[in-house]
Amino acid sequence: MTNTTDAFKALAETAHADSPARPARRRKRRPGKRIARGTHVIWPPGLEQRLGISPPTRWRWEKSGKLPPRDVHIGGRSGWRPETIERAEQQQS
């Protein structure tokens, strides 16, 4: 029985002798893309930064009407035009 085991080991060694050793492929982790503020759109994370509030606070303010409704919808995401937010800030002052 040792002959067949030795034969398999020898076959495995010769099969891999010609192929170069490749390093293991590892997928690079990319940092999550969160667009805080666009050119013509203020996304929710950007509004949170601008007002210094947390996401739950922003959500409550949207539901209670303290923030204006979102008026930009792009690819399943929604945000505000800068003019809309500026108008709302002026009305609260």
KARAKA-V133329 format. One record per pair of residues at least 12 apart in sequence whose ideal C-beta (glycine too) atoms are under 8 Angstrom apart, sorted by sequence separation. I is the first residue (numbers start at 1). GAP is how many residues later the second one is. D is the distance in whole Angstrom. If there is no record, write none. Layout:
BEGIN
[[I,GAP,D] [I,GAP,D]]
END
This chain:
BEGIN
[[37,12,8] [68,12,7] [36,13,6] [37,13,8] [71,13,6] [44,14,6] [68,16,5] [68,17,7] [68,19,8] [47,20,8] [68,20,5] [67,21,7] [66,26,8] [41,31,5] [40,32,8] [47,32,8] [41,33,7] [46,33,8] [47,33,7] [43,34,7] [44,35,7] [50,35,7] [43,36,4] [42,37,5] [41,38,4] [42,38,5] [47,38,7] [41,39,7] [42,39,7] [41,40,7] [42,40,6] [38,41,7] [40,41,7] [40,42,7] [42,43,6]]
END
